[in-house]
């Protein structure tokens, strides 16, 4: 276990628009000329505006004193920008680049009417857009008000966290080989939990008042595993670097980051901007609300760089939050509404993140942005991570980091983990589009609370992603319910497993006899009858359809009376066996024998077997897990680690010893109730028998009279306690639904009569029990001629 140093409570208070965040962070105007305007890209470009007659600059300069045009992008030379755009077009065929070298910025005097200046520029035909860029503070809220949390719960399994610990068990799941660049204002890069990464400031200068913020962000993502403080989601990153934007514009810092990144790397944007649509109630939102940031993010994703973007903290850490569905940019367009019918929507390709509660079920925090454009949510409170101060403390920690500042690193860490897993296992990394689909897929994440009415996406679940078809890295062992079972949920028989084989003598080489290539792979008649008076032997067959070999797979077998519904309270253990390795590739693998001791074999008769298989990475449920009816129902229908063998072979000739004067073959079974309470269920009898055959269902009179629509057949038996009813010999007969009492055990017999001239053939009949239109249990009998049937259970010789 990592040792955790108890942190001091942070003293940094709420940040706001009045905070001094550096000279380059003061509001300014961004102007972009049309793509076809060929204006030289240099500072002082207003002289070319005058020369090219692009607009009345002199008149503008008289109204707004001290204005001048400066390049938006200074970190890269124009030729390098052209090269990046060209490469992006080769990688992403859908990318339609703007002319990035027509972006300029204007830093007027503080008293200048910025909105008036932007409005004036927007009237020029040569101007595509002009808007006021109002940088927001670091996207963190008042951490000191949050309750104490002394564990990194965001590393834990779902529904609480993203299950980073599970990902660490797979090659690459700790971020090995991956690269991160964090964009914000300040860090303490030599912090004791970060120094091992050797991070470098690639662009801009460090802002001391933001050291705590950046240090906390990196601590969440990649704090090293060094027995100090905390550990990051991906502590083994190959490369961690940073770019600062406080003394330059954000788009320029993004460009600097892009120039140092490759396909599949992750860029984390820890920044936010003010939306002044309502000047009295400005709201903080994602940086891509502004055109220059959007265009640079889109260039990054076209180059294959994964961008994770903080969604912004509402009214500076308080409600209301920005509704991305209703947000309107300065041009009057709904650019963030992902409704497919919205023509204004533009997709940067970034993963936009909002903030939710740390406790499950998770709900959006009041300041967290929401809307269809939100892809994922993360913890927006109670985050345990590294910290620092304006002096650069290197051994400080916090338990109160919060906001979309704390939520976004969780998603960035998940993205890096998935990229590491993919690179190690598949030999490639996902594109931004693919990775966003994986992380935001509801099947791969934890949905917010049912009471959450806004769109906030999901919290990624690395276990689900690893197990999903996107990666399929974990082993996925399964035991078949029937010969057509491929391990997927299905609507077929759940009680005809070919993979539990009962024999009276042990097999020298079970893999060669019953495994892949044996010719018996799809046979379900290999052995199902015990012989009393001696030890018997059970073999279990399993498949692995996952992405890695399954080590130490434990197969456990239970027996129960023959019945249509076999709840765990009816199971008796036979034994368990460990299969050392079940290889990847869906190869049928056979266990060694489970010995069923002579003394434990029940009395003469047919029995049902239940099989459970699993290992540490793909655990099987235990009987106790299924005592709850909802769990039981889910496990038998959806869990491929569980199966039943309720398949029996009988003579199709009547047994005179049975004492049935009408010549029926008697097939006994139990129909049971649920273990918790009475539930409505019904029985269905199915047969495909020859002409002249007859089938009767015999059972307790009260049950059958409720189930059957017609008058019971013949006379009542056993002094009226038992009756027989006819069922269709060539089809399925569904009886009426009735309430089965809890834990009830009703004894039935299926009586089958086959004409003598047809008894040289095999036939099958079944009875199944149905709950809410789904099969929950079945008994199947094969009726065979004496020469081909298995020997019935009988007293064996010593």
N, C-alpha and C positions, 0 to 999 in steps of 0.2 A: 504494500500500500504506500502511496505517496504521502509524505509528511506535509501537513498543511500549517503554515504559519498564520496565526490569528491576526487579521488585519486591523488597522485602525480605521475608524469610521471616516470617510472622506469629508474634507472641509469645503470642497468646491461647491458653490451654490448654483442656482439656476442661471443658465446663460440666456441672453436675449439679444434683440437687435441692437441694443445700445452698447453691447460689450465691445471692447477694443480688440479686434481680431486682426489687426495689421493693415498697412496702407493699401495693399492691393485688394482688400476685401470691401472697400467702400463702394457704394452703389455707382454704377456707370451705365452707359448706353452702348448696346451692341447694335451695329448696323451691318446688314448683309446686302450687297448689291446683287442684281440678277446674275445668274450663272453665265450669261453671255457677255457680261461686262468685263473687258480685258483691261483692268486697271493695274498698274505696277504694284507689287506687294511690298510695300515699304512704309515705315513711319513717315508722317508728314504727307500722306497720300492726298490731303485736301488740295494740294497744288494740281494734281492730275484730275481731280473732280472739276476744278475750274477750267483747266485746259481742255478736257474732253466734254465740257458742258453737260455733266451728268446731273446737275441741279444747282440752284441758286445758293452756292456756299457763302459768298460774301454777305448776302442778306441774312443767312442763318447765323453767321458769326457775329453780326451786329446785335442780333436778338439774344444770343447765348454767348456771352463773353468767354474767351479763353479756350474755346474748343479746338480740337485737332484730331486727326485720324491716326490711330496707331494699329499696328498689326494685332489681330487676335491671337495668331499662332507665332510664337517666337522660339519655342523649344526646338523646332525642326525647320530645316531649310526647305524652301518650296520644292526642290527636286526630290527630297526625301518624302514629302507629303504625296507628290505625284506617284512615286514608286509604291508607297503603301496602298494608295487607291487602286493602282493597276493590279497589285497582287490580290487585293480584296475582291476585285471583279473576277479574277480567275478562280478564287476559292468559292465565292458565293455568287452563283449565276443570277440570283434575284436582286443583287445589290445595284442600285442606280445612284451613283455618287453625285452629290452637289459639287459645285465649284467652291472648295473650301478656302481658296485664296481670294475670295471676295468678302470675307469676314473682317471687320475692323471694330475697334472699340474707341469710345470717346470718354475721357475723364475730365469733365468740366469742373468748374469751381463748385464748392459745396452748396452754395446758395442757388445754383442753377435749377430751374424747373425741368427735371429729367423727363417727366411724362410729357411735358410740352415739347421738349426737344425730339423725343421719339415720335410723337404725333406729327411734327413738322416733317421729319425725314420720311415717314411712311407715305407722304403725299407725293414724293418724287417718283416718277415712272421708272427710274433706273434702280430704285431700292426695292428689294424683295421683301425685307422685313427690318424693322427697327423696334427694339424693346428695351426696357430698363432691367438690368441685372441687379437684383438685390440679394447678395449673398446672405445665407442664414448662418447661425452659429453651429457648432458641432451638434450633430443630431442626438443629443443626450438630454434627458429630463432631470429633474431635481432628485438626484440619487439619494440624498440624505433622508428623504421622506419614506423610502421603501423599507419593508420589513426585512429583518436579517435572514439570510439563507447561508448556511455553512457547508453546503455540498454543491458540487457542480452537477446539479440534476439534469442539465441539458445534455449531458453525456449518457444518461441512463436510457433504458429501453422505453419504447412507446408504451403508454400514451404520454408519459412525462417528458421524455427527451427524444433525441434522434438515434439513440443506441450506437454511439461511437464505439463503445467497448466491444460490441459484436463485430464491427468492421475491423478492429485491430486484429482479430483472429484470422484475417485473410491477407495475403500478400498485397501490399499497396494500400490497404485500408487505413494505414496511419499517415498517408500522404507522401510516402516515399516516391521520389522522382518528380514531384510536382512543384510548380512555381506560383507564388502569390506576389502581387503588388498591391499595397494599400494606399489609397489616395485620401489624405486628410491634412491636418495642420501641424501636428506635433507628436513626438514619441520619445521614450527613453529606450533607445535601441540596445543599450548595454545593461538593461535590467537582468537580474540573475536568472530569470526564467526565459529570457529572449536572446541573451548574448550569444548562445550557441549557434544561432542562425547566421550571425555575421551580416545582419541587414545593413543596407547602404541607402542613404538619401540620394536618389537619382536626379531629383529636380526640385528646385525651390529651396527655401530655407525653413528651418525648424522654428515653430512658435512655442515658447516655453509654457504659456498658459494653457496649451492643449496637450502637453505631455501625458497627463493622466488619461486623457481620452484615447489617444492612439495606442498607448501601452496596454490599456484594457482591451481594446479591439484585438491587438495581436495576441494577447494572452489567451483569449477565447479560442482563436483559430489555431495557434501553434506553439503555446508555451511548451518548453521541452520537458521531457521526462527525466528529471534530474534529482528526484527526491526532495525538491524544494517547492513550496507553494502549491501551485496547481499544475494541471497538464492540459494542453490544448486538444482540440478535436483531431487535428492532424499534426502531431508533434515532430514527425520525421520529414517535413518538407525539405526538398533539395535546395530551394532558393526562396528567400523572403527579402523584398526590398520595398521602398516607400517613395512616394512623390508628394510634395507639398504644394498647395495652391494658394496659401494665404498672401504671398507676395506676387502672385501672378494669377491669371484667370484659370478657372477650372478646366475649360476646354484645352488650354495649353498644357496643363498638367496631365490630362488624359492622353494627349498626343505624345508627351514624353514617356508615359507608361507604355503606350502602344509600341513605341519604337524599341522597347526592351523586352517584348513578349512574343511568344510563339503560339501556334494553334493549340488550343486546349488549356492554356494557362488561365488563371483566374485573376481578375481585376476587381477589387472591392472599392466601391465609391462611398466613402463615409462623409457625405456632404448633403446639404439640403438648401433650398432657396425659398424666398418669401413670395407668396402669391398675394398681390394687392388688388385683386378684383373688387374686394370690399375694403377700401382704405382704412376704415375704422376697425376692421377685424381681419388683419392679414393672417394667412395660414401658411405654415411650412409644408413643402411638398418635395417630390423627387426632382433632381437637377435636370432631368430630361424634359421638364416643362419648357425649358429655354432651348431655342433652336440650335445654337452652337454646340451645347452639350449633347443634344440629341444626335446631331450629325457626327460627332466624334464617337459617341457610344455605338452608333450604327456602323461606323467604319471599323471599330474594334470587333464587333460581333461578326461582321463580314469577313474579317481576317481570322475568324475562328477563336477569338479571345472571349472567354466566358466573363460576363460583367454582372456583378451582384450589386444592386443599387438600393440604398436606404430610401424608404418611402417618405420620410419626413415626419416631424413631430407636432403636427396640428398647430394649435395656438401656443407654440413654444412650450410643449410639454403639458398642455391642457386641452380639453375639448373646447370647441369642435375640431374635428379632424377633416382633412381634405378628402372629399368624395371624388374619386377619379372618374366616376361615370358622369358627373355633372360639371367637372372642371372645364373651363373655357379659357383658351390662351388669348394673348393680346389681339390676335387676328380674328377672334370669335369662333374658333374651331374647337370641337370636342375631341382633342387629340389623344386622350387617354381612355376613352370609352371603347372597350373591346367588343361591344355588340357587333356581330357580323353585318348588321344592316347599316352601321354607321360609316359613311364615306370619309369622315374626317380622321378616323383612327390611323395612327402611324405606330409601327412596332419597331422599337430600337433593337429588339432582341435581348435586352437585359432581363434579369430576374429581379423584379421589384418586391421588396420585403416590407411587411408591416409588423407591428409589435402586439403581442398577446400576453396574457397572464402566464405566470410560471406554473401554476397549478392546473392539473387536468381535472375536468374538461376545460380546455383553454378558451378564453374569450378575449375579444379585442379590447385593448386598453383605450381609454377615451380619446386620446390624441392620435391613435394609429390610423393611418390612411386606409381607405377601403374602396372596393370597386372591382369590376371584372379584370382590370389590369393587374391587380395584385396576384402574384404567383404563389408566394409562400409567406408564412408567418414564423416568427421565432420568439424566444423569451424576451419580453420587454421590461423585465423587472427581476430582482433577486439574483443577478448573475455574479457568480464567484469567479474572479479573474485577477490578473496582475493590475497594478496601478503605479502611479508615480506622483510627482508634484512639479511645480515650476522650477525647482532646483535640480530636478533629475534624479530623485531617489530611486535606487536600484533594487530595493528589497521590500517594496510596499505592495499590498494586496487590498482588494476590496470585495465585499459581498453585495454591493449595492449598485453595480453598474446596470444601466437601464436604457430605455428608449429604443427607437429603431437603430440606434448605435449598437446596442447589445444584441438585437434581433438579427441584423444583417451578417455579423461574423459567424453566427451559427449556421446560416445558409451557405455562406462561403466555405466554411469548414466541411459541410456535407458535400458541396460540389467538388472540393479537392479530394475528399475521400473516394467519391465515385470515380473521378478521373484516375486516381491511383490504382483502384481496383481494376478498372477497365484496361489500363495500360499493362498491368502485370498479367492479367488473365487473357485478354483479347488481342494485345499487341497494338492497340490504338486507343485514342481518347475521343470522347464524344464532342460533337459540335455544340455551339451554344444553344441552338434550337433543340437538338436531341437531349442535352442535359437539362434544359429547362422543362421539357416534357416529362422527363423522368422524375425530377424533384417535385414538380407540381401535380403529378398524377395522383388523384385521390386514392388509387389502389396502392400507392407506394408511401402514403403518409397518414398522419393523424388528422382527421377532420376536427374543426373547432366544435365547441359545445353545440348541442342541438338548439339551444336558446340563442345562439349567435345569428342575428338576422342579416348581417352585412357580409359582403364577399371579402374573405381574407385568405383564401387559398388553404394550404395544408402545411403542417410541420413535417418535413421529410423524415422517413423512418428508414435508416440504413439497412436494418435487417430485412425489411420488406423489399427494398431495392435489390439487395444482394440475392434474395431468393426469387426475385421476379424474372420474367423473360428478358428484361433489359440486360441483366448480368448473368443470372442463373449460376452463381459461383458456389453456393452451398450445396452439399449433398441433399438429395430429395429421395429418400428410400420409400418404397411402397410395396405393399402386398396386395395382390389382386382380389377383388370381390367376385369376379367372374373372368372367363378366358378372354373377354374383349376389353377388360379394364386396362387403361393406359395411365392410370394415376390421376386423371382429372376427375372433378365432380361429375357424376353421371346419374341417369335415371334408371339404369338397368338393375339387375339383381345384385343384392348386397350379401347374399348368403350362399353362394356357390363357388367359393374360392378354390382354385386348383392348387393353391400353394401351401396347404396344410396336408401332409401326407402321413397317414397312420399305417404302420406295418407291424406284423408280429415277429419279424426277424430283422436284424440290423443289416444295413447295406455297406459293402466294403468301400465303395467310392461314390458317395451320394452326388457329387458334382457331375461326374461322368454319367451316372444313371438317370438323374432327374434335372440336370442343369442345361445351360445353353448348348445346343447341338445334340442333345440326347434323343430328340424325336418325341419326347414326352412333354414338351414345354406347355402345350395347350390341352393337356388331358386333365380332366377333373374326376377320373375314376381310378386314380392310382392307389388309393387305399383310404378307407374311411371307417372300417369296422374293427373294433378291438376284440381281442381274444382273452377271456379271463382265465385265471390260473397260471399266468406267466407274465413276465415283463413285456410291454409293447414299446414301440419306438416311433417317435414323431419327428418328421423333417419339415423344415420351413423354407420356402423359396421367396426371395426378395429381388426387386429391381432397384436401380439407382438412376433416376433420370435427371439428376442435378449436374452441376458443373465441376464437382470434385469428388474424389473417392470418399466413400463413407467408411470410417474406421470404427471398429468395435460396435457393430450394430447388434443390439440385444433383441432377440425374438422371444416373446413370452406367449405361452399357450394355456388356455383354460378350457374346461369342458362344462357343458350345461345340458339339461334335458332337451330333447328335440322340441322346439317351439317356434312360433312365428315371431315372437318378440322376446329377446333375451337380454333383459336389463342386468346390470352388473351384480345385483344382489342374488342372481341365479348362477353366477360363475364360481367354479372351483378350480384353483390353480393346478396345472399339471407340472409345469417347470419352465425354465428359461435356458437359452443357449446364446453364446456370443459368437457372431460371425466376424472374424478379424478384419476383413476388408470386402466391401461390395464396390466393385469398380464402376467408374463412370462409363456411360455408353449404353445403359438400359440392358445390361447383360444379366440374364437370369442366374442367380447365385444361390446355392443350397447350403443350408446349415449342417453341422454335425447333428447327431441324434439327440433328442430329448428323451430320456428314458422315463416311461410311465410305469412306475413300479407295480408289480402284481397286486400288492396289498391295497393300492389306491384306486384300482380300476373298479368302477361301480358294477352293479348287477347286470345280468344279461339284457341286451337291448341296444337300440340305436342312440347315439349322442351327438350333440352339436359341439364344434370346436370354435373358439374365438382366438384370434391371433393379433398381437400388438408388436410392432417393430419400430425401432428408432435408435438414434445415438445422441451424443451430446449436442450436435449441431442441428439435428432434426428429431427432437424428442417425441416419443410416443405418449399419448395420454395414458393415465393409469385408470383402473376401475373407479377409483374415488372421484376422478374428474367427471365421470359420466353418470353419477348418481342424480345429478340435477337433470331433469328431462330436457331442458333446452340445450344443454351441453351434449347430452346423449344424442339427441336428434341431429344436432350439427355435426358431431363426430362421425356418426354412421353414414351421413349423406355427403360430407365434404372432406373428411380426413382420410388420406390414403395410407395412414399408418395403422389402420384398424380393419380387420376383416372377420367374416364368419364362414365356417364351412358347415352348412346344414344340408348336405347332399348325401343321400342314402340310396343304397341299392337293395332291391327286394325281388323275390321271385314274382313273376307274373302269373304263376299258378297258385290257386288258393291252398292254404295250409289246412288240412283236415283237422289238425290239432287245435286250430283256432276256434272250432266249434260253431262256425257260422254256417247255418244250413243253406243259405242262399248263394254260397260260393264266392264270397268277396275276399280280396286281399285287403287286410286291415293295416292301415298306416296311422300310427298314433302320434299325437303332438299336443303341445300346450299352447293356448292363446292367453297372453298375459296382459295385465294392465300396467300403466306407467308407475314408476316407483314413488312419485310424490302425491298425485291426486287423480281422481277419476277424470278420464279424458275420452272424447268421442273418437271412435275408431271403427274400422270395418274390416272384414275378411273377404278375400277374393280367392276363388278356386279356379285353377287353370288346367286344362287337359287337351291333348290332341290324340285321341284314341281312335281305334278302328270302328268300322260299322258294327253295330250291335253291342258295343260296350256300354256299361252303366257305371255311374259314379254317385255315391251317396255321402253326405256329410252327417256324421253322428255326433251329438254333443248334448250339453245340459239343456233341458227343455226351456227354462226361462230365457236363456241367451238366444237359442235358435228361434224361438217364437217371436222375439223382438227383431231378429235379423232377417227372417224369411217372410216373404210376402204371401206365399201360398200355404195351403193346409199341409201340415207335416205328413210325410209319407208313412203309410202303414200304421201299425200299432206302436204305442209308446212302450219303451223298454224300461227295465229296472223299476217296475211299479210306477211308471209315469215320470220318473226323474230324467230319463234320456229319450230323445227322439231322433229320427233320421229324416233328412230332407234330400230330395234329388237335386243334382247340379248337372250342368251341361257337359257331356263327355267330349265334345269337340271344340270347346271354346272356353272363354273366361266367364265365370259367374261371380258378379260382385253382389255381396249381401248388403243389407241395409246397415247404415252406420248406427252404432249404439254406444252408450257410455260404459267403458270398461272400468270397473272399480279399481282403485289404487292397489297395486301389489296383488291383484287377483291372479289366480292360476286356474283356468278352465280347461278341462281335459276333453279333447275331441279325437275322433277317428275319421280319416278319409277312407271310404270303402270303394274299392275298384274291382270291377268284374270285366274281364276280357274274354271274348269268345275263344274256344279252344283252337280253332283254326288259325288264329292270329297270334298265338302265344310264342311263336318262334322268333318274333321281332322284339326290339327294345322300344319302350315308350317312357315318357316323362310326364309327371303330374306335379303340381305345386299348390301350396296355400301360402298366400302372403297377407301381411297385416299392413293396413294403410292408415296414416294419420295426415290430415290436411292435404290429401291428394298425393302424398309421397309415401313410398314404401319404407317401412321401418323394420321389416323383418320378413323372412321367407323360409319355408321348408320345401326342398325339392326331392322327389324320389325318382329313381330310375327303375322301371319294372323290366326285368330281363329274364330270358329263359334260364333254366337251371344250369345249363352248361356254361353260361357266360357270366353268371352272377358271382359276386364275392360271397365268401362264406359268412353266415351270420355270426353274431357274438355267441359263443358257446363255452362250456367248461373245457378248458384246455387240459392236456395231459401233463403230468409231472415228468 
